[in-house]
Amino acid sequence: MTIEIDISQVPADKQQRPDFIELRGQMQAALSNSKWIGAFCIHEAGHKIYLSRLGVTEFKYIGPRIIYNGQQGTLDGYPVAVKAEPKPLTADGFDFKDWLSKIAQAKAAGGVFSRTLTAAPDNGDSEDKDSFKSACDMLRAKMPSLEIDEEALWKEAQEIVAKELRSPKFRQECWKEANEIRQKLFGA
């Protein structure tokens, strides 16, 4: 079974570039391997499980795609994505430190899940960590007096997730979620 990769966000003139051809080939090879699909899905399950703990209840499932980043002139490939639909925050009982810690856990969970539960050589951490850092930078820009140690938060988040993954029952929940994501996106 060949899995389609959405390339609709790559201009036609960029689809002949060697880096596009190489990226598309790498993605097609990975998507033809059941173990890679499992690794991609468990990564996204990590994000989804921890985002659910923040009260997120609606998610959008996005299949394989390649996007052209016009600002940087680069091509980015995404085999699988589970995107949280925004949920407004309420002031009732809001604890900023706890919220930020849980955001870090949600971002870090994908890589920790991949590293702990699969033999994938790439756990996909770097983009998630960059995304968390950007969120922290944005918060500091809005509140200049805010002190955030994102490195410490990231490391603590990874440790929390890794500790929780020691539970066989939790691991079963994680694989169940990954299999549901796989079913929604790939039907298998």
N, C-alpha and C positions, 0 to 999 in steps of 0.2 A: 504494500500500500504506500503510495507516494503522498506525503503531506504537503499541501499547498502553503507557500510562504507569501504573505501579502507584501507586495512591493509597490503598492499604489502611491506611497509617499516618497518614492524615489523618482526624480525626473528621468524621462526617457534617455536623455543624453548622459546621465550618470550610470545607467545600467550597462554600459559597455566598458566601464572602468575596470581595470584588473582587480582592485580591492573589492568592488561589488561582486564580481564573478567569483573571487576567492571566498568571500563571506557567505554568499549564497550556497556555494558548494559545501563549505564547512557545516552550515546549518542543515542542509539536506542530508548530509552524512550522519550528523548527530540525530536528526529526527527519524532516521530509518533504523535507529538502534533503540530498542525497548528500554535498555538500562539508562540511556541518556534521557529519554522521555521521563522515566521515573525520577531521575535526579532533578530535572527541571521542575516537575510537579511537586516533589517534596520540598524544594526550595520555596516555591510559592505557597505551599501549605503552611510553612513556618510563618510567613508574613500574615496569612489569613487568620491563623489561630490566634496570634498575638494581637492583631488588629481587632478581632472579635472581643477580646478582653477590654478593649477601650470603648466598647459599645457599638462598634461598626457592625451593621447587620446586612448591608447591601453591598454586593461586589459585582464587578463586571469582569468576565473572563475573556481574555484576549489571546488569540492564537499566534502562531509564528509570524513575525513581520520584520522587515528591514525598513529603517527610516533614514532619510538623508537629513543631516543637521547642516543647514545652510550657513549658519554663523561660523561653524568650525570647519565646514567643508568635509565632514566625515560621514561615514555610514555606520549605523548602529543596528545590530541584530538582536532581536528579542524572541527566543524560542517560545516562551510562555509568559503570561502576566495575569495576575489577579489584582485588579485595581479596586481599592476601597472607594465607595461613593461617599462624598463628604457628609459628615455628621456634625451639626452645630454643638458647640460646647455650652454648658450651662454653668453659672456661677455657684449654684448650690453644691456645697461640699467640695468644690474644685481645689485640688492640691497640685500646684504647678510642678513641684519637684517629682511627685509621683507620676504625673502625666508625662513629663519629659523622659523619665526613666522607662515608662511603658512604650513610648514612641521609639526609644533606642532599642528596646527588646524586639519590637515589631520589625524594625529595620534589620537588626542583627540576626534574627531568627532564621531567615532564609539560608544564610551562609553556614550557620551552626548546624542546621538540619542537614544540609548537603554534606558537610564535612563529617558529621557523626553517623549519618544513616546510609551514606552511599560511598562508593569508591571513586566518585568523580574527581578528576584531577583539578578541576576548577570549580570552586564553590560559589562563585558569583558575588563575593563580599565587597569588592572594591566600589562598584557603582552604588550599592546600598549604603556603604559608609560615606561616600561622597554626598549622597542625598541627605543623610542625617546631618552632615557638617553644614550643608547649604541651609537646611532648616534652622540650625543653631545660629548661623550667620544672619539669617533673616530676622530671627527673634532679637538678636543683639542690635540689629539696625533699627528695629522698632522701639527697643528699650535699651538705650546705650549703657545704663548702669547695671544691666543684667550680667552676672558672671556665670558662664557655662563652661565646664571642663568636658568637652565632648569626647576627648580621648578616654577619660576616666569613666564617663557614662557608657561609652561603647564597650569598653573592656568589662565593666560590671554587667552590662546587658548580655554579652556573650557568655559570661560565667553563669548567670541566672538560667539562661536557656539550656546550656550544657548540663547543668545540674538537674533540671527538670527532665531532660531526655534520658536520664539514668533509669527512670521508671518504665518498666516494660508496658504497663497499662497506657502510659502517655504515648509511648512509641507506637502502640497499636492505633491510638486515636489519630496520630500524625499520618500514618500510612493510609488510614481510612480516608482522611481528608485529601491526601495526595491522589488516591484512586478516584475520588469524586471529581477532582479537578481534571484528571486525565480523561475520565468519561465525558465530562462536559466539552472538553476541547478536542479530543481525538476519537471519542466514541469507543475506545477500547481500553 
